[in-house]
Amino acid sequence: MLDIATVLTTIFTYVDEYCKSHSSEKPGPTPKLTDSEIITIAIFCELMGKTSEYAHTRCVIQWLQHYFPRMIDRSRYHRRLKGLTKLINDVREAALPDIGTFLIHILDSTPVPVLSFKRAGFTPLFPEASYGHCVAKSMTYYGFKLHLVTDVNGVPIYFDITPAHVSDVSIAGELLEKSSKSATVLADKGYISKELADMLLSSNNIDLWTPKRKSQSDREPRSERKYLSKLRQ
């Protein structure tokens, strides 16, 4: 099992090399805590399951003070981390080929409700949200939709958040072109589209696999479905 020092050193070395080659020097005095150190803290704490910035700073103070003796307070950490969001995502994407993710990916979406129906039409909150319907959960809701690509081990590779009404098929091409070149992608019936599958295969060698829709003859007669539903109760 790897010790903390080895994990932190590996993350910091990769992050620092990436930052030096992809970001320019900022004007003004040198900060107490470098961008590379902040990104290292954020990634390490995420690996530890610590999702809040408060948990990040507490973790450093309690367990990692020896590695980050110039740790800043939570307020400044929040501002610095927010400003580094794009760079952190760039580091994650750049690291994916180096951690050996499998070339079998999984694509799916899930609803992200933010307001009840009663409040949705009477509040200025979440102006980008919209009404949508999730067939899998038989749910109509107001909010967003999370589109996620992972490898077969569940390692997140790429994601996007759209208003709830955006269909899975319409966003799939953009997601997979950025995340899954030359990969086999497994997806559910929401992504069935011959036009999409042909486009992905010809442009980026992406093999999209979806289940086949049942033909009318394959479906249970209505009377039989009604009878079977009673048996299952």
Summary of the structure (lengths in Angstrom):
residues: 233
radius of gyration: 22.7
end to end distance: 48.9
largest distance: 76.6
contacts: 594
relative contact order: 0.09
helix: 48%
strand: 19%
